[in-house]
């Protein structure tokens, strides 16, 4: 399958993408993960992107379009891919349309995961991430806490609250999403490729997607 997953920060795009990869071997492509990797590696791209990410702002298109083109041409995308969190703006969507035409890639569907704002705020402010850059396991202090408080189950490193997951940063990210990213729903609706799924259950979203695609 070749999909775009839309939805506000905390809507569950990453979780849904991971579950869908197990259906047919498609790979999850998250610009957030790629950019965080650049930040941790201390690359020039990472340094430029870090300031934007810490504020909850969108990283400029110039830093990510070239990276996306290279990623979509890697061998592991042959079985399919799930774009998690990209595109984020109408100009990015238009640039992606051009890129997909250039690479002769046809999208199956654009999935919009619609989750209420209060649910998202609760999810993200209670989320914690392993501080070990090679682990990055994710926990939730309410719904999925580590076995030992503050310690990663997988590698034993401390778990932390990311700088972009404080109440202030999340509120800013949601406002940014509503201003710049939400219009993508209308953009893809007009193209006839959008499917909106309402709900907070990742299982329900996966079921809706696979049913639509006949998988």
C-alpha positions in Angstrom: 0.0 0.0 0.0 1.1 3.6 -0.7 -0.6 5.9 1.8 -0.4 9.4 3.3 -1.5 9.6 7.0 -2.9 12.9 8.0 -3.9 14.0 11.6 -2.9 16.4 14.3 0.2 15.7 16.5 -0.8 12.9 18.8 -3.6 11.6 16.6 -1.9 8.2 16.4 -0.3 8.3 12.9 2.9 6.6 14.1 1.0 3.8 15.9 -1.3 3.2 12.9 1.6 3.3 10.5 3.5 0.6 12.5 0.4 -1.6 12.6 -0.1 -1.2 8.8 3.5 -2.1 8.0 2.7 -5.6 9.4 -0.1 -6.1 6.9 1.9 -6.1 3.6 5.5 -5.1 4.4 5.1 -1.4 3.5 7.6 0.8 5.3 6.8 3.7 7.6 8.4 7.0 6.5 8.3 9.7 9.2 10.0 13.0 8.6 9.9 13.6 12.3 12.0 10.5 12.9 14.4 11.4 10.1 14.8 14.9 11.4 15.3 13.8 15.0 18.0 11.4 13.7 19.8 14.4 12.0 19.5 16.4 15.2 21.1 13.6 17.3 23.8 13.1 14.7 24.6 16.8 14.9 24.5 17.3 11.1 24.1 20.7 9.6 20.5 19.8 8.6 19.9 18.7 12.2 21.2 22.0 13.7 19.0 24.0 11.4 15.9 21.9 12.1 16.4 21.6 15.9 15.4 25.2 16.6 12.2 24.8 14.7 11.3 21.5 16.2 11.9 22.6 19.8 9.4 25.5 19.3 6.9 23.2 17.7 7.2 25.0 14.4 7.2 23.4 11.0 10.7 22.7 9.5 11.1 24.6 6.2 10.3 22.7 3.0 13.8 23.3 1.6 15.3 21.1 4.4 13.0 18.1 3.7 11.9 17.8 0.0 15.3 16.6 -1.2 15.5 14.2 1.7 12.1 12.8 0.8 13.0 12.2 -2.8 16.0 10.1 -1.8 14.0 8.2 0.7 11.2 7.3 -1.7 13.8 5.8 -4.1 15.3 3.4 -1.5 14.7 -0.3 -2.2 12.6 -0.9 1.0 9.8 1.2 -0.4 9.1 -1.2 -3.3 6.4 -3.0 -1.3 4.8 0.2 -0.4 5.2 3.1 2.1 3.2 5.1 4.7 4.0 8.8 4.8 3.5 9.7 8.5 3.3 13.4 9.1 4.1 14.5 5.5 3.0 16.6 3.7 2.1 19.3 6.3 1.2 22.2 4.0 -0.5 22.8 0.7 2.9 23.7 -1.0 4.4 20.5 0.3 1.4 18.5 -1.0 1.8 20.2 -4.4 5.6 19.5 -4.4 4.9 15.9 -3.4 2.4 15.5 -6.2 5.1 16.6 -8.6 7.7 14.3 -7.0 5.4 11.3 -7.2 4.7 11.9 -10.9 8.4 12.2 -11.5 9.0 8.9 -9.8 5.9 7.3 -11.4 4.4 6.5 -8.0 0.6 6.2 -7.6 -0.9 6.8 -4.1 -3.7 4.4 -3.0 -5.3 6.7 -0.5 -4.9 9.6 1.9 -6.2 8.8 5.4 -7.2 11.5 7.8 -7.2 10.4 11.5 -9.6 12.7 13.3 -9.1 12.8 17.1 -10.5 15.4 19.6 -8.1 18.1 20.8 -8.6 17.2 24.5 -7.6 13.6 23.8 -4.5 14.7 22.0 -3.4 17.0 24.8 -3.8 14.3 27.4 -1.9 11.8 25.2 1.1 14.0 24.5 1.6 15.6 27.9 1.7 12.1 29.5 4.0 10.6 26.8 7.6 9.8 27.7 10.5 8.8 25.4 13.7 6.7 26.2 16.7 9.1 26.3 18.9 6.5 24.6 19.1 7.7 20.9 19.5 4.1 19.7 16.4 3.0 21.5 13.8 5.8 21.6 11.1 3.5 23.1 7.8 5.4 23.8 5.8 5.1 27.0 2.7 6.8 28.5 2.6 7.5 32.3 -1.1 6.7 32.3 -1.8 4.0 29.7 1.6 2.4 29.2 4.0 3.2 32.0 7.4 1.5 32.2 7.7 -1.4 34.7 10.1 0.8 36.8 9.2 4.4 37.1 11.4 6.6 35.0 13.4 3.7 33.5 13.1 2.2 30.0 12.1 -1.4 30.0 14.1 -2.2 26.9 17.5 -0.7 27.6 17.5 0.7 31.2 18.1 4.3 30.2 16.1 7.2 31.8 12.9 8.1 30.1 12.2 11.8 29.6 9.5 14.3 28.4 10.6 15.7 25.1 10.9 19.5 24.9 8.2 19.6 22.2 5.7 17.7 24.4 5.1 20.2 27.2 1.6 21.7 27.4 2.8 25.0 25.9 4.6 23.4 23.0 1.8 21.0 22.2 -0.8 23.8 22.2 1.4 25.7 19.8 1.8 22.6 17.6 -1.9 22.1 17.5 -2.5 25.7 16.6 0.1 25.4 13.9 -1.5 22.3 12.6 -4.9 23.9 12.4 -3.6 26.8 10.6 -1.2 25.2 8.1 -1.9 21.4 7.9 -5.7 21.0 8.4 -6.4 22.6 4.9 -4.8 19.4 3.4 -8.0 17.6 4.3 -9.9 19.8 1.8 -7.0 19.5 -0.7 -7.1 15.7 -0.9 -10.9 15.7 -0.6 -11.2 17.6 -3.8 -8.8 15.2 -5.5 -11.0 12.3 -4.4 -8.3 10.4 -2.5 -9.3 11.2 1.1 -10.8 8.9 3.7 -11.5 10.4 7.1 -11.6 8.0 10.1 -13.1 9.4 13.3 -12.1 7.8 16.6 -9.3 7.3 19.1 -8.7 3.5 18.6 -5.7 2.7 16.3 -7.2 -0.8 15.7 -10.4 0.8 14.3 -8.3 3.1 12.0 -6.3 0.1 10.7 -9.5 -1.9 10.2 -11.1 0.9 8.2 -8.0 1.3 6.0 -7.5 -2.3 5.3 -11.2 -2.8 4.5 -11.1 0.1 2.1 -8.1 -1.4 0.3 -9.5 -4.9 0.3 -6.7 -6.3 2.4 
